[in-house]
Every structure is written in C-alpha cells, then in structure tokens.
Amino acid sequence: MDALLDLLKKDARLTTRQMAERLGRSEGEIEEMLTSLTSKGAILGYHAVIDPEQAGERHVSAFIEVKLTPERDGGFDRLAQRIARFDQVTSCYLMSGGYDLAVIVEGDDLREVARFVSEKLSTLDGVLSTATHFQLKVYKQSGFLATESHGDERLAVTP
C-alpha cells in the first residue's frame, strides 16, 4: 500500500493499468487497494499542484500562527476542527513549539485575509492570539519545484 501511495503522491494522473505495471500487480488488485484506502480515509482526494505565477492566479495565501486555550476533555481538537471548516482555510495543522495551530488561508486580496483573521478567526472563544505571514513567492510546493529561473542569477562578485 505504501508503494501505491508513493506513486499517487508523485503522479495522481496515472491509470490503474500504469500503477499495476509499475507495482507488478493486477489492475484488479490496484482498484481494490484504492477502494480500501479511500474508504478508510487514507486517500482524502486528488489535486493538481499549480504554480500560481505561471497560472496567472492573483489570490493571496497566508500562513497564520494561532495560539489557543486547550479545552477540558478535548484539548485543541474541537476548536481546530471548527477553524478547519472555514471556507478560507486550505490547511490546518496542530504544531509543537511557540504556537498551537498553523492555518493556511487563501483570499482574493490582503483585505479579505485580514477580514477573515479579525472577524472570524480571532473572535473565536479559545483563540488567544494570531500572527499572519503572507506568502510572497513559491519555490517548492507538495514536492514539486516551481518554475525554474532562466540563466545564472548569482550576483557578481566585485573586489
């Protein structure tokens, strides 16, 4: 199953026949494995990894550090799940270190993200503080390098 998941991470567009050939299995076995992985929640979905600059996307992405007050008998789970349900949230992770959640948010512009943070996220009971960091440029995403630059971009060394 791990080999199948590795294949899907690298190229989710492979057909069951291609996966079967690469893994030395039958198409039926691959289909059964995919059904099993999907039904138990190991496979949540499929998506393309897109270079926003090349695709002409103009949306804004932000990484938000969130500090929470843990709930009795629930820890961070209930509040984290509530935050993850917001449409603007694309990813939400429990973290170790100086903050509790890492929340990735997308919006049409800076104001939309700021409104989300000030009107929705920071007003939730249990949210102690937030720190928002806006994405400026993508170099690598989901294991894929973004568009590579052309030519040598090193600065000239002068004496």
Sequence and secondary structure as in RCSB ss.txt:
>XXXX:A:sequence
MDALLDLLKKDARLTTRQMAERLGRSEGEIEEMLTSLTSKGAILGYHAVIDPEQAGERHVSAFIEVKLTPERDGG
FDRLAQRIARFDQVTSCYLMSGGYDLAVIVEGDDLREVARFVSEKLSTLDGVLSTATHFQLKVYKQSGFLATESH
GDERLAVTP
>XXXX:A:secstr
 HHHHHHHHH TT  HHHHHHHHT  HHHHHHHHHHHHHTTS         HHHHT   EEEEEEEEE  BTTTB
THHHHHHHHTSTTEEEEEE SSS SEEEEEEESSHHHHHHIIIIIITTSTTEEEEEEEE    SEETTEE     
S        
